[in-house]
């Protein structure tokens, strides 16, 4: 069970999540990759359901492959659980392989370690 966060804990996980999504929204792939933990794991749900990207290189290859398909990433609610865990609710607007514009609600579960 995860303990209720203190204000400092909650602020840190939310701050890191906002920094990460801010870089993504600006298209700063290099900055975003720098912020990722070396052992990052992304579990894809919309674009390639069930696929798991491992490591910064896996994320970088994926981002290169999908460049131009994403129109908008909106974060709406940050729910920090502690200094390492935060839930983020938002929307992802993108074009699928059939060139259909998608507008998907998304929930991201983020875990930070070592300040990344």
N, C-alpha and C positions, 0 to 999 in steps of 0.2 A: 504494500500500500504506500502511496506517495503522500508524505506529510503536506499539510497546507503551507504554502510559501510565506516567508516573511516579506516585508516590503522590499528589502534589498535584493532578495533572491528573485522575486517576481520582476523587479525592474531589470535585472541583468539578463534573464532569458528573453524578455520582451524586447530589450534593447538590441540584443544580437539578432533576433528574428527580424526586427524592423530594418536593421542595417543590411542583412542578407537580401530581403525582398526589395529594398531600395536600390541596391546594385543591380538586381535582376530587372527591375522596371526601367532603369536607365540604360539598359543594354550593356552594362559594364561587365562583360563575361570574365575578363582577367581579374577584376576586383572580387567578383563573386567566387571564382575558383580559389583565389588566395584565402578567402574566408572559410572555405570548406576544410573540414578535418581530413587528414590524409587517408583515413579509413572510412570515409563517407560511404553510406549506402542509400541510394534512392530507389524506392519501390514505386514503379510507374502504375498509374491507375487509368488514366484517360488515353494517352497516346499509344501505349503498348502494354495493355493490362497484364500485370503479373511479372513483367520483366524487372530485374534488379540490376541497377548500375552500381558497380563497386569501384571505389577509388576516384581520385580527381580526374584521372585520364578517362575513365568510363563516362563521367559526367561531361567532360569536355567534348568527347566524340559525339555524344548524344546531342549536346547543344549545337554543335556544328551541323549535324544532320537535320535538325528541326528549324534552323535559322530561316526566317521568312514565313513560318507557319503560325507563329504566335502574334496576336494583335494586342492583347491586353492581359495583364495579370493584376487583379485587384485584391488587396488584403482588407478585410473589413473588421475582424474581431481578433484580438490577441488574448489568449487565456493562459497565462503562465501558471505552471504547476509547482515549480521550484526553480533553482538557479540553472538547471540543465534542461528542463523539459518545458515546452510551450506548445499549445494547440493554436493554430491559426486558421480562421475561416475566411474564405474569399471566393473569387470566381476566376476562371481561366477561359479566355476567348481565343480560339485557334481554328485553323482550317485543317480538316482531316484529309485522308488520301483521296477521297472523292471530291475534294474541293468544296465541301460543305462547311460553312461557318458554324462552329460549335460555341456554345456558351454554357460551360459546366460549373456547377457549384463544386467547390473543393474544400477538403479539410486536410491540412498538413499537420503532422505530428513531428516536431523537431526535437532532436536531442543534441545538446552542445556538450563538448568535452574540451578541456584545456583552452577555454576561451574561444573555441571554434565551433 
